[in-house]
Structures are given as structure tokens and as C-alpha cells.
Amino acid sequence: MARINLTLIQTFYEVARSGSFSGAARELNLSYQSAANHVRRLEQILRDKLIESEQGAKRIALTPRGRALYNLLHPELDVMLERLAKLMENQRSALRVGMPQAIFYYLFPKVLKSFRIDNPDMEIAAYERDTVLAELVKNGSLDICLSERYFGDPVVPQRLLGSYQLSLVYPCSWGPAPAPADVPAWAQGRPFVTYEPGQTLRNLAFDFLGRDGAAAQPSISTSGSSSVKRCVVEGLGFAIIPSWCLNEADDRVTSVKLVNLPEVRVYFGNAEFLDNNPSVRQLYDACRSELVGSVLDAPTSDLALHAF
């Protein structure tokens, strides 16, 4: 007999308990077709029919073999999964955290320094990316994410840490700084350095520079703010980057804070089952203590999402 996958067993169990593929799909955060395929695969492995389901029917019926298997699993499977969840929550030796490259490079080392005071043996595995963070948390590849996107997904609850402003940055040799409102017109015909397609800050910059029918044409696209800024320092073009990427030592570039742009929000998200994990809470607290007020503007009470 082929080795039975726990995922197939759990899917069958939820289908039998809820009485439908759609109910199990909602409970397990699967598509209807995935739930059906899991059960069919289990039937192939066991070489017997477990579920009867007519085409288009909303409810399923268990076969005698299916009923026997369900009775064998219930309630032991619930107990086993609950124990496994507690083990994963309380015995984690590593946290996998995803965030945009610039947040890790410029901001996260301070957070880690604070976090490691109480967690010296916890490994932090960092994934530097802007897109697909929600999907990576949902499929189990990440535990936590810091993101400039709000997902609106209950499987990945998010808490608003704060917000920041963007700045125009360009080589000093280009002359005096334009007023924030004049930047779209000023940018016409100048080489534009920005982020890879799909990244949040690229989209915000394009929306801003495209006002009044103007069109921004990138000359260089790269993965993160440190790379974008490096290109500007070398005189390759202008960019729109987080204001916290700049400091007084950047004497080869001129910057203009774009107060006419909406602030960019930064969210702390995690897998829902880790809501009560003490290490996740401590990392959240470290983000708040090290970033909010010094780098990020604190959220107003009406903007704050649910807290731990």
C-alpha cells in the first residue's frame, strides 16, 4: 500500500464531519476541487470507495468503508492535531520572517537586537521580498511578514505598526530641488530608477508621476531600496524611496520629502495559529518599540488593527 499522507486523511475527515466538500474546503482553506482530489486520492490508495456524491449535489454520503474510517478517526484525530499545534507553537527554534529588502536592510537589525535579548537561541530566517508574502504565510513557508500591503485575509491577521513618507532623491548635480507638487512635471525626460514590476513602492511612484497625463519610463528596475538608492548615488537617475533610507551623510544626492503623497503603512502579519505564540508576540513588541515613533509614525486609534 502507498504511504498515506496526513493531508489526505485530514481532508477526508473534514468532508465527513461537515457533510460536504465545500464545508471542508472552507475549514482547511482549500479550493473545492483540491478537497475533492484529496478524497479521490485517498480512495485510490485504500482501493475502496469512501464517499458517494452525485453530480451537483451539495451534500455527500459516506459509504460503509467511509463511515468505518470516520469512526476510527473521531475524536482521536482532533486530539492529535491539537497536540501537534501546541507543539509547533511552543517548541519552535526558528521563526521564518518575510519582508521587503529595504525594511530588512535599514530597519530590521535594530528589531533583531532587541528581540534577541530575550530570545538568544531563536534563529530568524529572513526572506527579503515584497510580493507573495500572504501566500507564503498561508502555505506554511513563512511564519511572520512585515508588509506595506494590507491583505484582508483572516488566515494572515495583520496589525498596523505605523506609516512613513516617501521622498524624491536625485543627484546633486541636477540642480535645485522642485516643490513636491512640481515633481511629476520636473521628472519628464529624466532617467527614472525604480523597483521591479509588482512591488508596492513602484506602483505608488507610477501613480504619482503619472498625474495630469504624464508618463514615467523606468531606465533601471531593481529589487530593493538599497539598490535603487545606489544607482541614484552613482548619477544614473532619480528615484522615489522611503524617507528613512536617507541620512545627512548622503552628500551626493538631494532629497525632497513628498508630503503631498499618502503615507505608506507598514503591517505586522503572522499565521493565525501563531497568534498565541510568545516568540511572535515578542517580535511584534520589538518592532513597535524600535520602529514606532523613531522611524514610523504611530497609527491613530481608528487605524489600528486588532492587537495581541
C-alpha positions in Angstrom: 0.0 0.0 0.0 1.2 3.5 -0.8 2.2 5.7 2.2 -0.9 7.7 3.4 -0.5 11.4 3.6 -1.9 13.1 6.7 -3.3 15.9 4.5 -5.5 13.3 2.7 -6.7 11.9 6.0 -7.5 15.3 7.4 -9.4 16.4 4.3 -11.5 13.2 4.3 -12.2 13.7 8.0 -13.4 17.3 7.4 -15.5 16.3 4.4 -17.2 13.5 6.5 -17.7 15.8 9.5 -19.1 18.8 7.6 -21.1 16.6 5.1 -19.8 18.5 2.0 -16.6 19.2 0.0 -17.3 22.9 0.2 -17.5 22.9 4.0 -14.2 21.0 4.3 -12.6 23.4 1.8 -13.6 26.4 3.9 -12.3 24.8 7.1 -9.0 23.8 5.6 -8.6 26.9 3.3 -8.5 24.8 0.2 -10.4 25.0 -3.1 -13.4 22.8 -3.6 -11.5 20.9 -6.3 -8.5 20.3 -4.1 -10.7 18.9 -1.3 -12.4 16.5 -3.8 -9.0 15.5 -5.3 -7.6 14.7 -1.8 -10.5 12.3 -1.1 -10.2 10.7 -4.5 -6.5 10.1 -4.0 -7.2 8.5 -0.6 -9.8 6.2 -2.2 -7.2 5.2 -4.7 -4.7 4.4 -2.0 -7.3 2.4 0.0 -8.7 0.8 -3.2 -12.2 1.4 -1.9 -15.0 4.0 -2.2 -15.3 6.3 0.9 -17.8 8.9 -0.3 -20.8 8.9 -2.5 -21.5 12.3 -4.2 -23.9 12.9 -7.1 -23.0 15.5 -9.7 -24.1 18.9 -8.5 -25.2 17.7 -5.1 -24.4 19.9 -2.1 -24.2 17.0 0.4 -22.2 13.8 0.4 -22.9 10.4 1.9 -20.4 8.1 3.5 -20.0 4.5 2.2 -19.8 1.7 4.9 -16.0 1.9 4.5 -16.1 5.7 4.8 -18.2 5.5 7.9 -15.9 3.0 9.5 -12.8 5.1 8.8 -14.5 8.3 10.1 -15.5 6.5 13.3 -11.9 5.2 13.7 -10.5 8.8 13.3 -13.1 10.6 15.5 -12.2 12.0 18.0 -8.5 10.9 18.0 -7.6 13.0 15.0 -8.8 16.2 16.6 -6.7 15.4 19.7 -3.7 14.6 17.7 -3.9 17.8 15.6 -4.4 19.9 18.7 -1.4 18.4 20.3 0.6 19.0 17.2 -0.4 22.6 17.0 0.6 23.2 20.6 4.0 21.5 19.9 4.5 23.8 16.9 3.6 26.9 18.9 5.7 26.2 22.0 8.7 24.3 20.7 9.8 26.5 17.7 13.5 27.0 17.5 13.2 29.3 14.4 10.9 32.0 13.0 10.7 32.5 9.3 10.0 36.2 8.6 9.4 37.8 5.2 9.6 41.5 4.4 10.8 43.9 1.6 14.5 44.1 1.2 14.7 47.7 2.4 12.9 47.0 5.6 15.3 44.2 6.4 18.4 46.2 5.4 17.6 49.5 7.1 15.2 48.7 9.9 15.1 45.1 11.0 18.6 44.7 12.6 17.5 47.1 15.4 14.4 45.0 15.9 16.5 41.8 16.0 18.9 43.3 18.5 16.0 44.0 20.9 14.3 40.6 20.2 17.5 38.5 20.9 17.9 39.9 24.4 15.0 37.6 25.5 15.4 35.0 22.7 19.2 34.4 22.3 18.7 30.9 20.9 15.9 31.6 18.4 17.0 31.5 14.8 15.5 34.2 12.5 15.3 33.0 8.8 14.6 36.2 6.8 13.1 36.2 3.3 13.6 39.5 1.6 10.7 40.1 -0.8 7.8 42.4 -1.3 5.3 40.3 -3.3 3.5 36.9 -2.4 4.1 37.3 1.3 0.5 36.4 2.2 0.6 33.3 0.0 3.9 32.2 1.7 2.4 32.6 5.1 -0.8 30.7 4.1 1.1 27.8 2.5 3.3 27.4 5.6 6.6 28.8 4.1 6.6 31.8 6.4 5.5 32.4 10.0 5.6 36.2 10.0 5.6 39.0 7.5 6.2 42.7 7.6 4.4 44.2 4.6 3.3 47.5 3.1 0.2 45.8 1.8 -3.0 45.0 3.7 -4.2 41.5 2.7 -7.6 41.5 4.3 -7.2 37.7 4.9 -8.3 36.2 8.2 -5.8 33.4 7.7 -3.0 36.0 7.9 -4.1 38.5 10.6 -2.3 41.9 10.4 -1.6 44.7 12.9 -0.8 48.2 11.8 2.7 49.2 13.1 2.8 52.7 11.7 3.4 54.6 8.5 6.1 56.6 6.7 6.5 59.1 3.9 8.3 58.8 0.6 11.0 61.1 -0.7 12.2 62.1 -4.2 16.0 61.6 -4.4 18.3 62.6 -7.3 21.9 63.5 -8.0 23.0 66.9 -6.5 24.4 67.9 -9.9 20.9 68.1 -11.3 20.3 71.5 -9.6 17.8 72.9 -7.1 15.0 70.8 -5.7 11.5 71.1 -7.2 8.5 71.7 -5.0 6.7 68.4 -4.2 3.7 69.4 -6.3 6.0 70.1 -9.3 7.8 66.7 -9.2 5.7 65.0 -12.0 6.5 67.8 -14.4 10.1 68.0 -13.3 10.6 64.3 -13.9 9.6 64.3 -17.5 12.5 63.2 -19.7 14.8 62.3 -16.7 16.0 58.7 -16.2 13.9 57.0 -13.6 15.3 54.3 -11.2 12.6 52.2 -9.5 11.6 48.8 -8.3 10.7 45.5 -10.1 7.2 45.3 -11.5 4.5 44.4 -8.9 6.3 46.0 -5.9 4.2 48.4 -3.8 6.6 51.4 -4.0 6.9 51.1 -7.8 3.1 51.3 -8.1 2.9 54.3 -5.8 5.6 56.1 -7.7 4.0 55.4 -11.1 0.6 56.7 -9.9 2.2 59.9 -8.6 4.4 60.6 -11.6 1.5 59.8 -14.0 -0.7 62.6 -12.7 -2.1 65.0 -15.3 -1.4 62.6 -18.1 2.4 62.4 -17.7 4.2 59.1 -18.3 7.1 57.7 -16.3 9.5 55.4 -18.2 11.9 53.5 -16.0 15.5 53.3 -17.1 16.5 50.9 -14.4 14.4 48.5 -12.3 15.8 46.6 -9.4 14.8 44.6 -6.3 15.1 46.9 -3.3 15.7 50.4 -2.0 19.4 50.0 -1.2 20.0 49.0 -4.9 17.7 51.8 -6.1 19.5 54.4 -3.9 22.9 53.1 -5.0 22.0 53.8 -8.7 21.0 57.4 -7.8 24.2 58.0 -5.9 26.1 56.9 -9.0 24.2 59.5 -11.0 22.1 57.1 -13.0 18.7 58.7 -12.4 16.2 59.8 -9.8 14.0 57.7 -7.6 11.2 57.7 -5.1 12.1 55.8 -2.0 11.3 55.6 1.7 12.4 58.7 3.6 14.2 56.6 6.2 16.6 55.3 3.5 18.2 58.8 3.6 20.5 60.5 6.0 22.7 63.6 6.3 25.7 61.8 5.1 24.2 61.4 1.6 26.0 64.4 0.3 25.9 63.3 -3.4 22.1 63.3 -3.6 19.3 65.8 -3.0 16.1 64.7 -1.4 12.6 66.1 -1.2 10.0 64.7 1.2 6.8 64.2 -0.8 4.3 65.4 1.8 1.7 65.5 -1.0 1.7 61.7 -1.3 -0.2 59.5 1.1 1.8 57.8 3.8 2.8 54.2 3.3 1.6 51.9 6.0 3.6 49.0 7.5 1.8 45.9 8.8 2.9 43.1 11.0 1.3 39.8 10.0 1.5 36.2 11.1 0.0 32.8 10.6 -3.3 32.7 12.5 -2.4 29.6 14.5 0.7 31.5 15.9 -1.4 34.3 17.5 -0.7 33.0 21.0 3.0 32.1 20.3 5.1 34.0 22.9 8.0 34.5 20.4 5.7 36.0 17.8 4.4 38.4 20.4 7.9 39.4 21.5 8.9 40.1 17.9 5.8 42.2 17.4 6.7 44.1 20.6 10.3 44.6 19.4 9.0 46.0 16.1 6.8 48.5 18.0 9.5 49.6 20.5 12.3 50.0 17.9 10.4 51.4 14.9 7.2 53.3 16.0 8.0 56.9 17.0 11.5 56.9 15.7 11.1 55.6 12.1 7.4 55.0 11.7 4.6 57.5 12.6 2.4 55.8 15.2 -1.1 54.8 13.9 -4.1 56.8 15.1 -6.6 54.8 17.2 -9.1 54.5 14.4 -6.5 53.0 12.0 -5.1 50.4 14.4 -6.0 46.8 13.7 -6.6 44.3 16.5 -3.6 43.9 18.8 -2.3 40.9 20.7 
